[in-house]
Amino acid sequence: MLYREAGWLGITELGVESLFLDSRLRRRLQSPFEPLRALGLAEGHTLLDVGCGTGFLTIPAAEIVGAAGRVYAVDVNKGYLEKLVKRIQEKNLYNVVVVESDAADMSQVPDESADRAIMLLSLHHINNWRGALEQVYRKLKEGGLFLIADPIKTRLLGHGTMPNKVLEALDEVGFERLSYTKRFFTWRAVLRKPAPTTGEPP
Ligand SMILES: C[S@@+](CC[C@H](N)C(=O)[O-])C[C@H]1O[C@@H](n2cnc3c(N)ncnc32)[C@H](O)[C@@H]1O
Protein backbone atom coordinates (compact mmCIF):
# COMPACT_ATOMS: atom_id res chain seq x y z
CA MET A 1 0.00 0.00 0.00
CA LEU A 2 1.11 3.55 -0.66
CA TYR A 3 0.02 5.18 2.53
CA ARG A 4 3.47 5.26 4.05
CA GLU A 5 5.19 8.33 5.44
CA ALA A 6 7.03 10.55 3.00
CA GLY A 7 9.28 11.11 6.01
CA TRP A 8 11.55 13.98 5.05
CA LEU A 9 8.63 16.07 3.86
CA GLY A 10 6.61 15.27 6.96
CA ILE A 11 3.53 14.47 4.87
CA THR A 12 1.80 11.28 3.89
CA GLU A 13 1.26 10.09 0.34
CA LEU A 14 -2.38 9.73 1.28
CA GLY A 15 -2.49 13.42 2.16
CA VAL A 16 -0.94 14.42 -1.16
CA GLU A 17 -3.19 12.04 -3.06
CA SER A 18 -6.25 13.39 -1.30
CA LEU A 19 -5.36 16.97 -2.32
CA PHE A 20 -4.91 15.94 -5.96
CA LEU A 21 -7.86 13.57 -6.40
CA ASP A 22 -10.58 16.14 -6.77
CA SER A 23 -8.56 19.26 -7.45
CA ARG A 24 -9.12 21.88 -10.12
CA LEU A 25 -5.63 21.11 -11.44
CA ARG A 26 -6.62 17.50 -12.07
CA ARG A 27 -9.83 18.53 -13.82
CA ARG A 28 -7.74 20.72 -16.13
CA LEU A 29 -5.45 17.80 -16.93
CA GLN A 30 -8.07 15.07 -17.13
CA SER A 31 -11.79 15.12 -17.86
CA PRO A 32 -13.78 12.55 -15.85
CA PHE A 33 -16.19 12.30 -18.78
CA GLU A 34 -13.55 11.10 -21.25
CA PRO A 35 -13.00 7.59 -19.78
CA LEU A 36 -16.74 7.25 -19.14
CA ARG A 37 -17.41 8.04 -22.81
CA ALA A 38 -14.70 5.57 -23.87
CA LEU A 39 -16.58 2.97 -21.86
CA GLY A 40 -19.86 3.84 -23.59
CA LEU A 41 -21.60 4.63 -20.30
CA ALA A 42 -25.23 5.57 -20.98
CA GLU A 43 -28.50 6.39 -19.26
CA GLY A 44 -29.94 3.42 -17.37
CA HIS A 45 -26.60 1.63 -17.00
CA THR A 46 -25.22 0.22 -13.76
CA LEU A 47 -21.55 1.17 -13.27
CA LEU A 48 -19.09 -0.37 -10.84
CA ASP A 49 -16.47 2.25 -9.87
CA VAL A 50 -13.68 0.30 -8.15
CA GLY A 51 -11.35 2.35 -5.95
CA CYS A 52 -13.66 5.33 -6.40
CA GLY A 53 -11.79 7.67 -4.05
CA THR A 54 -13.69 10.88 -3.37
CA GLY A 55 -15.83 10.45 -6.47
CA PHE A 56 -13.93 11.98 -9.39
CA LEU A 57 -15.79 9.56 -11.69
CA THR A 58 -18.67 8.55 -9.43
CA ILE A 59 -20.47 11.91 -9.48
CA PRO A 60 -20.36 12.51 -13.28
CA ALA A 61 -21.23 8.84 -13.83
CA ALA A 62 -24.30 9.15 -11.58
CA GLU A 63 -25.42 12.13 -13.66
CA ILE A 64 -24.97 10.18 -16.92
CA VAL A 65 -26.80 6.99 -15.82
CA GLY A 66 -29.67 9.01 -14.34
CA ALA A 67 -32.55 7.87 -12.16
CA ALA A 68 -32.96 4.58 -14.01
CA GLY A 69 -29.30 3.67 -13.52
CA ARG A 70 -27.01 3.06 -10.58
CA VAL A 71 -23.37 3.53 -9.57
CA TYR A 72 -21.71 1.21 -7.07
CA ALA A 73 -18.82 3.22 -5.60
CA VAL A 74 -16.34 0.87 -3.91
CA ASP A 75 -13.34 1.88 -1.80
CA VAL A 76 -11.49 0.78 1.33
CA ASN A 77 -10.80 4.30 2.53
CA LYS A 78 -13.44 5.48 5.01
CA GLY A 79 -12.26 9.11 4.85
CA TYR A 80 -12.64 9.23 1.06
CA LEU A 81 -16.07 7.62 1.24
CA GLU A 82 -17.21 10.18 3.82
CA LYS A 83 -16.22 12.97 1.42
CA LEU A 84 -18.05 11.17 -1.37
CA VAL A 85 -21.24 10.80 0.70
CA LYS A 86 -21.15 14.55 1.42
CA ARG A 87 -20.89 15.33 -2.28
CA ILE A 88 -23.70 12.90 -3.11
CA GLN A 89 -25.95 14.63 -0.56
CA GLU A 90 -25.05 18.11 -1.81
CA LYS A 91 -25.98 17.07 -5.33
CA ASN A 92 -29.17 15.25 -4.28
CA LEU A 93 -28.15 12.06 -6.03
CA TYR A 94 -30.18 8.96 -5.19
CA ASN A 95 -28.58 6.48 -7.56
CA VAL A 96 -25.18 5.93 -5.88
CA VAL A 97 -24.56 2.96 -3.61
CA VAL A 98 -21.44 3.59 -1.51
CA VAL A 99 -19.66 0.37 -0.61
CA GLU A 100 -16.83 0.28 1.95
CA SER A 101 -15.00 -2.84 0.84
CA ASP A 102 -11.78 -4.30 -0.44
CA ALA A 103 -11.98 -4.63 -4.21
CA ALA A 104 -11.01 -8.28 -3.86
CA ASP A 105 -14.21 -8.95 -1.90
CA MET A 106 -17.15 -6.75 -3.08
CA SER A 107 -19.71 -9.22 -1.69
CA GLN A 108 -22.07 -6.26 -1.14
CA VAL A 109 -22.36 -5.78 -4.92
CA PRO A 110 -24.72 -8.28 -6.57
CA ASP A 111 -23.15 -10.69 -9.07
CA GLU A 112 -23.83 -9.98 -12.77
CA SER A 113 -25.35 -6.59 -11.93
CA ALA A 114 -23.01 -4.17 -13.74
CA ASP A 115 -23.17 -3.10 -17.39
CA ARG A 116 -19.86 -1.28 -17.03
CA ALA A 117 -16.91 -1.30 -14.60
CA ILE A 118 -13.96 1.05 -14.23
CA MET A 119 -10.69 1.24 -12.31
CA LEU A 120 -9.09 4.66 -12.75
CA LEU A 121 -5.64 4.88 -11.15
CA SER A 122 -6.67 2.37 -8.49
CA LEU A 123 -5.33 -1.01 -9.64
CA HIS A 124 -1.76 -0.36 -8.43
CA HIS A 125 -3.08 0.42 -4.94
CA ILE A 126 -4.88 -2.88 -4.52
CA ASN A 127 -2.81 -5.57 -2.80
CA ASN A 128 -4.83 -8.50 -4.10
CA TRP A 129 -5.26 -7.03 -7.58
CA ARG A 130 -5.83 -10.43 -9.22
CA GLY A 131 -8.64 -11.08 -6.76
CA ALA A 132 -10.07 -7.67 -7.65
CA LEU A 133 -10.04 -8.49 -11.40
CA GLU A 134 -11.87 -11.77 -10.66
CA GLN A 135 -14.45 -9.86 -8.64
CA VAL A 136 -15.03 -7.35 -11.44
CA TYR A 137 -15.59 -10.25 -13.85
CA ARG A 138 -18.10 -11.74 -11.45
CA LYS A 139 -20.01 -8.45 -10.94
CA LEU A 140 -20.28 -7.68 -14.68
CA LYS A 141 -23.19 -8.84 -16.80
CA GLU A 142 -22.31 -10.97 -19.81
CA GLY A 143 -21.19 -8.61 -22.58
CA GLY A 144 -20.37 -5.94 -19.98
CA LEU A 145 -17.36 -3.65 -20.50
CA PHE A 146 -14.46 -2.86 -18.17
CA LEU A 147 -11.93 0.00 -18.48
CA ILE A 148 -8.63 0.02 -16.57
CA ALA A 149 -6.27 3.00 -16.63
CA ASP A 150 -3.12 2.89 -14.52
CA PRO A 151 0.40 4.33 -14.38
CA ILE A 152 3.20 2.28 -15.95
CA LYS A 153 5.39 1.09 -13.08
CA THR A 154 8.73 1.35 -14.87
CA ARG A 155 8.04 4.90 -16.03
CA LEU A 156 6.83 6.39 -12.75
CA LEU A 157 9.45 5.49 -10.15
CA GLY A 158 7.84 2.14 -9.40
CA HIS A 159 4.41 3.70 -8.80
CA GLY A 160 2.08 1.74 -11.03
CA THR A 161 1.56 -1.65 -12.66
CA MET A 162 3.28 -3.65 -15.38
CA PRO A 163 0.66 -3.72 -18.14
CA ASN A 164 1.81 -7.06 -19.62
CA LYS A 165 1.41 -8.78 -16.28
CA VAL A 166 -2.08 -7.34 -15.80
CA LEU A 167 -3.13 -8.14 -19.39
CA GLU A 168 -2.01 -11.75 -18.87
CA ALA A 169 -4.09 -11.95 -15.68
CA LEU A 170 -7.11 -10.43 -17.46
CA ASP A 171 -6.82 -13.14 -20.15
CA GLU A 172 -6.66 -15.82 -17.45
CA VAL A 173 -9.75 -14.42 -15.72
CA GLY A 174 -11.62 -14.70 -19.03
CA PHE A 175 -11.88 -11.14 -20.35
CA GLU A 176 -11.74 -10.37 -24.08
CA ARG A 177 -9.45 -7.45 -24.90
CA LEU A 178 -11.09 -4.77 -27.06
CA SER A 179 -8.32 -2.18 -26.93
CA TYR A 180 -4.97 -1.47 -25.32
CA THR A 181 -3.10 1.83 -25.49
CA LYS A 182 0.04 3.15 -23.89
CA ARG A 183 0.96 6.79 -23.33
CA PHE A 184 4.18 7.95 -21.77
CA PHE A 185 3.21 7.48 -18.12
CA THR A 186 -0.02 5.49 -18.32
CA TRP A 187 -1.65 2.51 -19.99
CA ARG A 188 -5.28 1.80 -20.63
CA ALA A 189 -7.31 -1.22 -21.72
CA VAL A 190 -10.96 -1.83 -22.48
CA LEU A 191 -12.12 -5.40 -21.86
CA ARG A 192 -15.34 -7.32 -22.30
CA LYS A 193 -16.85 -10.16 -20.33
CA PRO A 194 -17.78 -12.48 -23.20
CA ALA A 195 -21.44 -12.74 -24.10
CA PRO A 196 -22.88 -16.27 -24.24
CA THR A 197 -22.77 -17.98 -27.62
CA THR A 198 -26.14 -19.13 -28.92
CA GLY A 199 -24.77 -22.52 -29.97
CA GLU A 200 -26.29 -22.06 -33.42
CA PRO A 201 -24.10 -22.79 -36.43
CA PRO A 202 -22.58 -19.68 -38.13
C1 LIG B 1 -5.26 7.18 -6.77
S1 LIG B 1 -6.78 6.82 -5.99
C2 LIG B 1 -7.89 6.88 -7.38
C3 LIG B 1 -9.31 7.21 -6.96
C4 LIG B 1 -10.31 7.44 -8.10
N1 LIG B 1 -10.43 6.27 -8.95
C5 LIG B 1 -9.91 8.64 -8.91
O1 LIG B 1 -9.48 8.48 -10.07
O2 LIG B 1 -10.04 9.74 -8.39
C6 LIG B 1 -6.73 5.07 -5.61
C7 LIG B 1 -7.92 4.61 -4.80
O3 LIG B 1 -7.85 3.19 -4.62
C8 LIG B 1 -8.36 2.91 -3.32
N2 LIG B 1 -7.96 1.57 -2.89
C9 LIG B 1 -6.74 1.18 -2.44
N3 LIG B 1 -6.74 -0.13 -2.12
C10 LIG B 1 -8.00 -0.57 -2.35
C11 LIG B 1 -8.64 -1.84 -2.21
N4 LIG B 1 -7.96 -2.91 -1.77
N5 LIG B 1 -9.93 -1.95 -2.53
C12 LIG B 1 -10.62 -0.85 -2.99
N6 LIG B 1 -10.07 0.36 -3.15
C13 LIG B 1 -8.78 0.51 -2.84
C14 LIG B 1 -7.80 4.03 -2.48
O4 LIG B 1 -8.45 4.17 -1.24
C15 LIG B 1 -7.99 5.22 -3.40
O5 LIG B 1 -9.24 5.82 -3.23
The ligand as a Gaussian input file, in Angstrom:
#p B3LYP/6-31G(d) Opt

LIG

0 1
 C       -5.261000       7.179000      -6.766000
 S       -6.783000       6.823000      -5.986000
 C       -7.895000       6.885000      -7.378000
 C       -9.307000       7.212000      -6.959000
 C      -10.307000       7.438000      -8.102000
 N      -10.432000       6.267000      -8.946000
 C       -9.912000       8.637000      -8.910000
 O       -9.481000       8.478000     -10.074000
 O      -10.039000       9.743000      -8.393000
 C       -6.730000       5.071000      -5.607000
 C       -7.920000       4.609000      -4.803000
 O       -7.850000       3.190000      -4.622000
 C       -8.365000       2.911000      -3.322000
 N       -7.957000       1.572000      -2.887000
 C       -6.739000       1.178000      -2.437000
 N       -6.744000      -0.126000      -2.119000
 C       -8.004000      -0.570000      -2.349000
 C       -8.639000      -1.839000      -2.208000
 N       -7.958000      -2.906000      -1.771000
 N       -9.934000      -1.948000      -2.532000
 C      -10.623000      -0.853000      -2.986000
 N      -10.074000       0.362000      -3.150000
 C       -8.785000       0.507000      -2.839000
 C       -7.801000       4.033000      -2.482000
 O       -8.451000       4.168000      -1.245000
 C       -7.994000       5.216000      -3.399000
 O       -9.243000       5.820000      -3.232000

